[in-house]
């Protein structure tokens, strides 16, 4: 194990332990989508820590990690700073490194979140950064995107309320939220180019509906894919 990998693992573990000792998650994300996600995770009983809280432990001097972003259509490659992920979720045998993508949707789309026909786009830089983080942390860790869909109007039509499994709609602070997670390995296997100009990718709607899962199942899916590799 490299020194950098050991330091990163230890930092997230220490931050999580500090949060657990205090009886709370390790810190809070900055945006309303992140706050909604934390509430969903709390209701689902998923132990988690925000990287904003762990960052002073993981990298007290700041991030100094970079990744190569390959050029589109024969264009030049470019080196970019590695984007930090947002949360680490803790399971019995695996930790999931989460990048949160907030997406405003219509009330009708929010009510239909269970059918999975929602935006799933990310940037190529998002994908490359998560791939590097997953490699850096190594066995027992899996990266994932969590899409947090929100509306400032109540869902149109029948919508299941959040019952602690992260599958329904959460009302919080005058907004309504629903979330779905997809493991990075599933995302990269199915992603298609969305915009060459903006370097974005996404999943076809049918594929997203098949591989995206409620929050409470994300750790379960990650562990099932690699049950022999436990997080230290």
NUSE-904716 format. One record per residue: residue in three letters; x, y, z of N, C-alpha, C in turn. Coordinates in steps of 0.1 Angstrom, whole numbers, plus 5000, padded with zeros to 4 digits. Layout:
REM NUSE-904716
{atom ALA; {X; Y; Z}; {X; Y; Z}; {X; Y; Z}}
...
This chain:
REM NUSE-904716
{atom UNK; {5008; 4988; 5000}; {5000; 5000; 5000}; {5009; 5012; 5000}}
{atom UNK; {5006; 5022; 4991}; {5014; 5034; 4991}; {5011; 5043; 5003}}
{atom UNK; {5021; 5052; 5005}; {5019; 5061; 5017}; {5007; 5070; 5015}}
{atom UNK; {5005; 5075; 5002}; {4993; 5083; 4999}; {4980; 5076; 5002}}
{atom UNK; {4979; 5063; 4997}; {4967; 5055; 4999}; {4964; 5053; 5014}}
{atom UNK; {4975; 5050; 5021}; {4973; 5048; 5036}; {4968; 5060; 5043}}
{atom UNK; {4974; 5072; 5039}; {4970; 5084; 5045}; {4955; 5088; 5042}}
{atom UNK; {4951; 5086; 5029}; {4937; 5089; 5026}; {4928; 5080; 5033}}
{atom UNK; {4931; 5067; 5034}; {4922; 5057; 5041}; {4921; 5061; 5056}}
{atom UNK; {4933; 5064; 5062}; {4933; 5067; 5076}; {4925; 5080; 5079}}
{atom UNK; {4926; 5090; 5070}; {4920; 5102; 5072}; {4905; 5101; 5072}}
{atom UNK; {4899; 5093; 5062}; {4885; 5091; 5062}; {4880; 5083; 5074}}
{atom UNK; {4888; 5073; 5077}; {4885; 5065; 5089}; {4885; 5073; 5102}}
{atom UNK; {4895; 5082; 5104}; {4896; 5090; 5116}; {4884; 5100; 5116}}
{atom UNK; {4880; 5106; 5105}; {4869; 5115; 5105}; {4856; 5108; 5108}}
{atom UNK; {4855; 5096; 5103}; {4843; 5088; 5106}; {4842; 5084; 5120}}
{atom UNK; {4853; 5081; 5126}; {4854; 5077; 5140}; {4850; 5089; 5149}}
{atom UNK; {4855; 5101; 5145}; {4852; 5113; 5153}; {4837; 5116; 5153}}
{atom UNK; {4831; 5114; 5141}; {4816; 5116; 5140}; {4809; 5106; 5148}}
{atom UNK; {4813; 5093; 5148}; {4806; 5083; 5155}; {4807; 5085; 5170}}
{atom UNK; {4819; 5090; 5174}; {4821; 5092; 5189}; {4812; 5104; 5194}}
{atom UNK; {4809; 5113; 5185}; {4800; 5124; 5188}; {4786; 5121; 5187}}
{atom UNK; {4783; 5109; 5181}; {4769; 5104; 5179}; {4763; 5111; 5167}}
{atom UNK; {4771; 5117; 5158}; {4766; 5124; 5146}; {4774; 5120; 5134}}
{atom UNK; {4769; 5123; 5122}; {4777; 5121; 5110}; {4789; 5131; 5111}}
{atom UNK; {4800; 5127; 5104}; {4812; 5136; 5104}; {4810; 5148; 5096}}
{atom UNK; {4803; 5158; 5100}; {4803; 5171; 5094}; {4791; 5172; 5084}}
{atom UNK; {4789; 5183; 5078}; {4778; 5186; 5069}; {4783; 5191; 5055}}
{atom UNK; {4776; 5187; 5045}; {4778; 5193; 5032}; {4773; 5207; 5031}}
{atom UNK; {4777; 5215; 5021}; {4774; 5229; 5021}; {4761; 5233; 5014}}
{atom UNK; {4756; 5225; 5004}; {4744; 5229; 4997}; {4731; 5222; 5002}}
{atom UNK; {4720; 5227; 4997}; {4707; 5221; 5002}; {4706; 5207; 4997}}
{atom UNK; {4711; 5203; 4986}; {4710; 5189; 4981}; {4718; 5180; 4990}}
{atom UNK; {4730; 5185; 4994}; {4738; 5177; 5003}; {4731; 5175; 5017}}
{atom UNK; {4725; 5186; 5022}; {4718; 5185; 5035}; {4706; 5175; 5034}}
{atom UNK; {4699; 5175; 5023}; {4688; 5166; 5021}; {4694; 5151; 5020}}
{atom UNK; {4705; 5150; 5013}; {4711; 5136; 5013}; {4715; 5131; 5026}}
{atom UNK; {4721; 5140; 5035}; {4724; 5136; 5048}; {4712; 5132; 5056}}
{atom UNK; {4701; 5139; 5055}; {4689; 5135; 5062}; {4684; 5122; 5057}}
{atom UNK; {4685; 5119; 5044}; {4681; 5106; 5039}; {4690; 5095; 5045}}
{atom UNK; {4703; 5098; 5045}; {4712; 5088; 5050}; {4710; 5085; 5065}}
{atom UNK; {4707; 5096; 5072}; {4704; 5095; 5087}; {4692; 5086; 5089}}
{atom UNK; {4681; 5089; 5081}; {4669; 5081; 5083}; {4671; 5066; 5079}}
{atom UNK; {4680; 5064; 5069}; {4682; 5050; 5065}; {4692; 5043; 5074}}
{atom UNK; {4698; 5050; 5083}; {4708; 5044; 5093}; {4721; 5041; 5086}}
{atom UNK; {4725; 5049; 5076}; {4738; 5047; 5069}; {4748; 5056; 5075}}
{atom UNK; {4758; 5050; 5081}; {4769; 5058; 5087}; {4777; 5065; 5075}}
{atom UNK; {4780; 5078; 5077}; {4786; 5085; 5066}; {4795; 5097; 5072}}
{atom UNK; {4804; 5102; 5064}; {4812; 5113; 5068}; {4813; 5122; 5055}}
{atom UNK; {4812; 5135; 5057}; {4814; 5144; 5046}; {4829; 5147; 5044}}
{atom UNK; {4834; 5148; 5032}; {4848; 5150; 5029}; {4851; 5164; 5034}}
{atom UNK; {4842; 5173; 5034}; {4845; 5187; 5039}; {4849; 5186; 5053}}
{atom UNK; {4843; 5177; 5061}; {4848; 5175; 5075}; {4861; 5167; 5076}}
{atom UNK; {4863; 5158; 5067}; {4875; 5149; 5068}; {4887; 5156; 5062}}
{atom UNK; {4885; 5166; 5053}; {4896; 5171; 5046}; {4908; 5176; 5054}}
{atom UNK; {4906; 5182; 5066}; {4917; 5186; 5074}; {4926; 5174; 5079}}
{atom UNK; {4919; 5163; 5080}; {4926; 5151; 5084}; {4933; 5144; 5073}}
{atom UNK; {4926; 5143; 5061}; {4931; 5136; 5050}; {4943; 5144; 5044}}
{atom UNK; {4940; 5157; 5042}; {4950; 5165; 5034}; {4951; 5179; 5041}}
{atom UNK; {4958; 5180; 5052}; {4959; 5193; 5060}; {4965; 5204; 5051}}
{atom UNK; {4973; 5200; 5042}; {4980; 5210; 5033}; {4972; 5213; 5020}}
{atom UNK; {4961; 5207; 5019}; {4953; 5208; 5006}; {4956; 5197; 4997}}
{atom UNK; {4947; 5195; 4987}; {4948; 5184; 4977}; {4960; 5188; 4968}}
{atom UNK; {4968; 5178; 4964}; {4978; 5180; 4954}; {4978; 5168; 4944}}
{atom UNK; {4966; 5165; 4939}; {4964; 5153; 4931}; {4959; 5157; 4917}}
{atom UNK; {4964; 5151; 4907}; {4960; 5155; 4893}; {4956; 5143; 4885}}
{atom UNK; {4949; 5145; 4874}; {4945; 5134; 4866}; {4945; 5138; 4851}}
{atom UNK; {4947; 5129; 4842}; {4948; 5132; 4828}; {4934; 5130; 4822}}
{atom UNK; {4929; 5141; 4815}; {4916; 5140; 4808}; {4919; 5139; 4793}}
{atom UNK; {4915; 5128; 4787}; {4918; 5125; 4773}; {4910; 5134; 4764}}
{atom UNK; {4916; 5139; 4754}; {4909; 5148; 4744}; {4898; 5141; 4736}}
{atom UNK; {4888; 5148; 4733}; {4877; 5142; 4725}; {4881; 5143; 4710}}
{atom UNK; {4878; 5133; 4702}; {4879; 5133; 4688}; {4893; 5137; 4683}}
{atom UNK; {4903; 5131; 4690}; {4917; 5134; 4686}; {4923; 5146; 4692}}
{atom UNK; {4915; 5154; 4700}; {4920; 5166; 4706}; {4931; 5163; 4716}}
{atom UNK; {4938; 5173; 4721}; {4949; 5171; 4730}; {4944; 5167; 4744}}
{atom UNK; {4952; 5159; 4751}; {4949; 5155; 4765}; {4952; 5168; 4773}}
{atom UNK; {4945; 5168; 4785}; {4949; 5179; 4794}; {4949; 5174; 4808}}
{atom UNK; {4957; 5180; 4817}; {4958; 5176; 4831}; {4950; 5185; 4839}}
{atom UNK; {4942; 5178; 4848}; {4933; 5186; 4856}; {4935; 5182; 4871}}
{atom UNK; {4932; 5191; 4880}; {4932; 5189; 4894}; {4921; 5178; 4898}}
{atom UNK; {4925; 5169; 4906}; {4915; 5159; 4910}; {4904; 5165; 4919}}
{atom UNK; {4892; 5163; 4914}; {4880; 5168; 4922}; {4878; 5159; 4934}}
{atom UNK; {4876; 5166; 4946}; {4873; 5158; 4958}; {4859; 5152; 4957}}
{atom UNK; {4857; 5140; 4962}; {4843; 5134; 4963}; {4837; 5141; 4975}}
{atom UNK; {4824; 5138; 4977}; {4816; 5145; 4987}; {4814; 5137; 5000}}
{atom UNK; {4812; 5124; 5000}; {4809; 5116; 5012}; {4816; 5103; 5011}}
{atom UNK; {4818; 5097; 5022}; {4822; 5083; 5024}; {4810; 5076; 5032}}
{atom UNK; {4805; 5066; 5026}; {4794; 5058; 5033}; {4801; 5045; 5038}}
{atom UNK; {4797; 5042; 5050}; {4804; 5030; 5057}; {4794; 5018; 5058}}
{atom UNK; {4799; 5007; 5053}; {4791; 4995; 5054}; {4800; 4985; 5062}}
{atom UNK; {4795; 4973; 5065}; {4802; 4963; 5073}; {4816; 4959; 5066}}
{atom UNK; {4815; 4958; 5052}; {4827; 4953; 5045}; {4832; 4963; 5034}}
{atom UNK; {4825; 4973; 5032}; {4828; 4982; 5020}; {4825; 4996; 5024}}
{atom UNK; {4833; 5005; 5018}; {4830; 5020; 5019}; {4828; 5025; 5005}}
{atom UNK; {4818; 5033; 5004}; {4814; 5039; 4991}; {4818; 5054; 4991}}
{atom UNK; {4826; 5058; 4981}; {4830; 5071; 4979}; {4820; 5078; 4970}}
{atom UNK; {4813; 5088; 4975}; {4802; 5094; 4968}; {4804; 5108; 4962}}
{atom UNK; {4801; 5110; 4950}; {4800; 5123; 4944}; {4785; 5126; 4942}}
{atom UNK; {4781; 5137; 4948}; {4767; 5142; 4948}; {4765; 5151; 4935}}
{atom UNK; {4754; 5148; 4928}; {4750; 5156; 4917}; {4735; 5160; 4919}}
{atom UNK; {4734; 5173; 4922}; {4721; 5179; 4925}; {4714; 5182; 4911}}
{atom UNK; {4701; 5179; 4909}; {4695; 5181; 4897}; {4680; 5186; 4900}}
{atom UNK; {4677; 5198; 4895}; {4664; 5204; 4897}; {4655; 5197; 4886}}
{atom UNK; {4643; 5192; 4890}; {4634; 5186; 4881}; {4620; 5191; 4883}}
{atom UNK; {4611; 5188; 4874}; {4597; 5192; 4876}; {4590; 5184; 4886}}
{atom UNK; {4579; 5188; 4892}; {4572; 5181; 4902}; {4567; 5167; 4897}}
{atom UNK; {4564; 5167; 4884}; {4560; 5154; 4878}; {4571; 5144; 4877}}
{atom UNK; {4583; 5149; 4873}; {4594; 5140; 4872}; {4598; 5135; 4886}}
{atom UNK; {4597; 5143; 4896}; {4601; 5139; 4910}; {4591; 5128; 4915}}
{atom UNK; {4579; 5129; 4911}; {4569; 5118; 4915}; {4572; 5105; 4908}}
{atom UNK; {4579; 5106; 4897}; {4581; 5094; 4889}; {4595; 5088; 4891}}
{atom UNK; {4602; 5093; 4902}; {4616; 5089; 4903}; {4618; 5074; 4904}}
{atom UNK; {4609; 5066; 4909}; {4610; 5052; 4910}; {4612; 5046; 4896}}
{atom UNK; {4607; 5052; 4886}; {4609; 5046; 4872}; {4622; 5050; 4866}}
{atom UNK; {4630; 5059; 4873}; {4644; 5061; 4869}; {4646; 5069; 4856}}
{atom UNK; {4635; 5075; 4851}; {4637; 5083; 4838}; {4640; 5097; 4841}}
{atom UNK; {4652; 5099; 4846}; {4657; 5112; 4851}; {4671; 5115; 4846}}
{atom UNK; {4675; 5128; 4847}; {4688; 5132; 4842}; {4699; 5124; 4850}}
{atom UNK; {4709; 5120; 4842}; {4720; 5113; 4849}; {4734; 5117; 4844}}
{atom UNK; {4734; 5130; 4839}; {4747; 5134; 4833}; {4757; 5139; 4843}}
{atom UNK; {4769; 5137; 4839}; {4781; 5141; 4847}; {4792; 5146; 4837}}
{atom UNK; {4802; 5152; 4842}; {4813; 5156; 4833}; {4823; 5145; 4832}}
{atom UNK; {4831; 5145; 4822}; {4842; 5136; 4820}; {4852; 5138; 4832}}
{atom UNK; {4854; 5150; 4837}; {4862; 5152; 4848}; {4857; 5146; 4861}}
{atom UNK; {4844; 5146; 4863}; {4838; 5139; 4874}; {4841; 5124; 4874}}
{atom UNK; {4840; 5118; 4862}; {4842; 5104; 4860}; {4857; 5100; 4863}}
{atom UNK; {4866; 5108; 4857}; {4880; 5105; 4858}; {4885; 5107; 4873}}
{atom UNK; {4880; 5117; 4880}; {4883; 5120; 4894}; {4878; 5108; 4902}}
{atom UNK; {4866; 5104; 4900}; {4861; 5093; 4909}; {4869; 5080; 4906}}
{atom UNK; {4873; 5078; 4893}; {4881; 5066; 4890}; {4894; 5067; 4898}}
{atom UNK; {4900; 5078; 4898}; {4913; 5080; 4905}; {4912; 5078; 4920}}
{atom UNK; {4901; 5083; 4926}; {4899; 5081; 4940}; {4897; 5066; 4943}}
{atom UNK; {4889; 5060; 4935}; {4886; 5045; 4938}; {4899; 5038; 4937}}
{atom UNK; {4908; 5041; 4928}; {4921; 5034; 4927}; {4930; 5038; 4938}}
{atom UNK; {4929; 5050; 4943}; {4938; 5055; 4954}; {4934; 5048; 4967}}
{atom UNK; {4921; 5046; 4969}; {4917; 5040; 4982}; {4918; 5025; 4981}}
{atom UNK; {4917; 5019; 4969}; {4920; 5005; 4967}; {4909; 4995; 4972}}
{atom UNK; {4912; 4982; 4974}; {4902; 4972; 4978}; {4894; 4976; 4990}}
{atom UNK; {4881; 4972; 4989}; {4872; 4975; 5000}; {4865; 4989; 4998}}
{atom UNK; {4868; 4996; 4987}; {4862; 5009; 4985}; {4856; 5009; 4971}}
{atom UNK; {4845; 5015; 4969}; {4838; 5016; 4956}; {4833; 5030; 4954}}
{atom UNK; {4835; 5036; 4943}; {4830; 5050; 4940}; {4816; 5049; 4934}}
{atom UNK; {4809; 5060; 4936}; {4795; 5060; 4931}; {4790; 5075; 4929}}
{atom UNK; {4781; 5077; 4920}; {4774; 5089; 4918}; {4761; 5088; 4926}}
{atom UNK; {4757; 5098; 4933}; {4744; 5099; 4939}; {4737; 5111; 4933}}
{atom UNK; {4726; 5109; 4926}; {4719; 5120; 4920}; {4707; 5124; 4929}}
{atom UNK; {4708; 5136; 4933}; {4697; 5141; 4942}; {4688; 5151; 4934}}
{atom UNK; {4676; 5146; 4932}; {4666; 5153; 4924}; {4658; 5162; 4933}}
{atom UNK; {4655; 5174; 4929}; {4647; 5183; 4938}; {4638; 5192; 4931}}
{atom UNK; {4628; 5196; 4938}; {4618; 5206; 4932}; {4614; 5215; 4943}}
{atom UNK; {4611; 5227; 4940}; {4605; 5237; 4950}; {4590; 5237; 4950}}
{atom UNK; {4584; 5227; 4943}; {4570; 5225; 4943}; {4567; 5210; 4947}}
{atom UNK; {4556; 5208; 4954}; {4553; 5194; 4958}; {4551; 5185; 4945}}
{atom UNK; {4555; 5172; 4947}; {4554; 5163; 4935}; {4540; 5163; 4930}}
{atom UNK; {4539; 5162; 4916}; {4526; 5162; 4910}; {4522; 5147; 4909}}
{atom UNK; {4510; 5144; 4914}; {4505; 5130; 4914}; {4510; 5123; 4926}}
{atom UNK; {4507; 5110; 4927}; {4511; 5102; 4939}; {4526; 5100; 4939}}
{atom UNK; {4532; 5102; 4951}; {4546; 5100; 4953}; {4548; 5094; 4967}}
{atom UNK; {4556; 5083; 4968}; {4558; 5077; 4980}; {4567; 5086; 4989}}
{atom UNK; {4563; 5088; 5002}; {4572; 5095; 5011}; {4584; 5087; 5015}}
{atom UNK; {4595; 5094; 5019}; {4606; 5086; 5024}; {4603; 5079; 5037}}
{atom UNK; {4605; 5066; 5036}; {4602; 5058; 5048}; {4615; 5053; 5055}}
{atom UNK; {4626; 5059; 5052}; {4639; 5055; 5059}; {4647; 5046; 5050}}
{atom UNK; {4642; 5043; 5038}; {4651; 5035; 5029}; {4656; 5043; 5017}}
{atom UNK; {4653; 5056; 5017}; {4659; 5065; 5006}; {4652; 5063; 4993}}
{atom UNK; {4641; 5055; 4993}; {4634; 5053; 4980}; {4623; 5063; 4977}}
{atom UNK; {4618; 5070; 4986}; {4607; 5079; 4984}; {4611; 5093; 4983}}
{atom UNK; {4602; 5102; 4985}; {4604; 5117; 4984}; {4605; 5123; 4998}}
{atom UNK; {4615; 5131; 5000}; {4617; 5137; 5013}; {4613; 5152; 5012}}
{atom UNK; {4605; 5157; 5021}; {4602; 5171; 5022}; {4611; 5177; 5032}}
{atom UNK; {4618; 5188; 5029}; {4627; 5194; 5038}; {4630; 5208; 5034}}
{atom UNK; {4627; 5217; 5043}; {4630; 5232; 5041}; {4623; 5238; 5029}}
{atom UNK; {4611; 5234; 5027}; {4603; 5240; 5016}; {4606; 5234; 5002}}
{atom UNK; {4614; 5223; 5002}; {4617; 5217; 4989}; {4614; 5202; 4991}}
{atom UNK; {4614; 5195; 4979}; {4611; 5180; 4979}; {4622; 5174; 4972}}
{atom UNK; {4627; 5162; 4977}; {4639; 5156; 4972}; {4637; 5141; 4970}}
{atom UNK; {4644; 5135; 4960}; {4645; 5121; 4959}; {4659; 5118; 4954}}
{atom UNK; {4664; 5106; 4957}; {4678; 5103; 4953}; {4679; 5089; 4948}}
{atom UNK; {4689; 5087; 4939}; {4693; 5074; 4934}; {4708; 5074; 4932}}
{atom UNK; {4713; 5062; 4935}; {4728; 5060; 4934}; {4731; 5050; 4924}}
{atom UNK; {4743; 5052; 4917}; {4748; 5042; 4908}; {4763; 5041; 4909}}
{atom UNK; {4767; 5029; 4911}; {4782; 5026; 4912}; {4789; 5031; 4900}}
{atom UNK; {4801; 5036; 4902}; {4809; 5041; 4891}; {4812; 5030; 4880}}
{atom UNK; {4814; 5018; 4885}; {4817; 5007; 4875}; {4805; 5005; 4866}}
{atom UNK; {4793; 5006; 4871}; {4781; 5005; 4863}; {4780; 5017; 4853}}
{atom UNK; {4782; 5028; 4859}; {4781; 5041; 4851}; {4790; 5041; 4839}}
{atom UNK; {4803; 5038; 4842}; {4813; 5038; 4831}; {4811; 5027; 4821}}
{atom UNK; {4805; 5016; 4825}; {4802; 5005; 4815}; {4791; 5009; 4805}}
{atom UNK; {4782; 5018; 4810}; {4770; 5021; 4802}; {4770; 5035; 4796}}
{atom UNK; {4779; 5044; 4801}; {4777; 5058; 4797}; {4779; 5061; 4783}}
{atom UNK; {4773; 5071; 4778}; {4774; 5076; 4764}; {4777; 5091; 4764}}
{atom UNK; {4784; 5095; 4754}; {4787; 5109; 4753}; {4775; 5117; 4751}}
{atom UNK; {4773; 5128; 4759}; {4762; 5137; 4758}; {4765; 5149; 4751}}
{atom UNK; {4776; 5156; 4754}; {4780; 5168; 4747}; {4795; 5169; 4746}}
{atom UNK; {4801; 5168; 4734}; {4815; 5169; 4732}; {4820; 5183; 4736}}
{atom UNK; {4812; 5193; 4734}; {4816; 5206; 4737}; {4818; 5208; 4752}}
{atom UNK; {4809; 5203; 4760}; {4809; 5205; 4774}; {4815; 5193; 4781}}
{atom UNK; {4820; 5183; 4774}; {4826; 5171; 4779}; {4817; 5164; 4790}}
{atom UNK; {4805; 5162; 4786}; {4796; 5155; 4795}; {4792; 5142; 4790}}
{atom UNK; {4788; 5133; 4799}; {4783; 5120; 4796}; {4771; 5117; 4804}}
{atom UNK; {4763; 5107; 4799}; {4751; 5103; 4807}; {4748; 5088; 4804}}
{atom UNK; {4737; 5083; 4810}; {4733; 5070; 4808}; {4720; 5070; 4800}}
{atom UNK; {4718; 5061; 4791}; {4704; 5060; 4785}; {4694; 5057; 4796}}
{atom UNK; {4682; 5063; 4794}; {4672; 5062; 4805}; {4669; 5048; 4809}}
{atom UNK; {4668; 5038; 4800}; {4665; 5024; 4804}; {4677; 5018; 4812}}
{atom UNK; {4689; 5022; 4809}; {4700; 5016; 4816}; {4701; 5023; 4830}}
{atom UNK; {4698; 5036; 4831}; {4698; 5042; 4844}; {4688; 5036; 4853}}
{atom UNK; {4676; 5034; 4847}; {4665; 5028; 4855}; {4669; 5014; 4861}}
{atom UNK; {4677; 5007; 4853}; {4681; 4993; 4857}; {4692; 4993; 4867}}
{atom UNK; {4701; 5002; 4867}; {4713; 5001; 4876}; {4712; 5011; 4888}}
{atom UNK; {4704; 5021; 4887}; {4703; 5031; 4898}; {4695; 5025; 4910}}
{atom UNK; {4699; 5027; 4922}; {4692; 5021; 4934}; {4690; 5032; 4944}}
{atom UNK; {4680; 5029; 4953}; {4678; 5038; 4965}; {4690; 5038; 4974}}
{atom UNK; {4691; 5048; 4982}; {4703; 5050; 4990}; {4706; 5038; 4999}}
{atom UNK; {4696; 5033; 5005}; {4698; 5022; 5015}; {4703; 5009; 5008}}
{atom UNK; {4702; 5008; 4995}; {4707; 4996; 4988}; {4721; 4998; 4982}}
{atom UNK; {4726; 5010; 4982}; {4739; 5013; 4975}; {4750; 5005; 4981}}
{atom UNK; {4751; 5005; 4995}; {4762; 4997; 5001}; {4760; 4982; 4998}}
{atom UNK; {4748; 4977; 4999}; {4745; 4963; 4996}; {4749; 4959; 4982}}
{atom UNK; {4746; 4968; 4972}; {4750; 4965; 4958}; {4765; 4965; 4957}}
{atom UNK; {4772; 4974; 4963}; {4787; 4975; 4963}; {4793; 4963; 4969}}
{atom UNK; {4788; 4958; 4980}; {4794; 4946; 4987}; {4791; 4934; 4979}}
{atom UNK; {4780; 4933; 4972}; {4776; 4921; 4965}; {4785; 4919; 4953}}
{atom UNK; {4790; 4931; 4947}; {4798; 4930; 4935}; {4812; 4926; 4939}}
{atom UNK; {4817; 4928; 4951}; {4830; 4924; 4955}; {4830; 4920; 4969}}
{atom UNK; {4823; 4909; 4973}; {4822; 4905; 4987}; {4834; 4901; 4994}}
{atom UNK; {4845; 4897; 4986}; {4857; 4892; 4992}; {4867; 4903; 4997}}
{atom UNK; {4864; 4916; 4994}; {4873; 4926; 4997}; {4868; 4935; 5008}}
{atom UNK; {4872; 4933; 5020}; {4867; 4941; 5031}; {4875; 4954; 5033}}
{atom UNK; {4869; 4964; 5037}; {4876; 4977; 5040}; {4883; 4975; 5053}}
{atom UNK; {4896; 4980; 5054}; {4903; 4978; 5067}; {4898; 4987; 5077}}
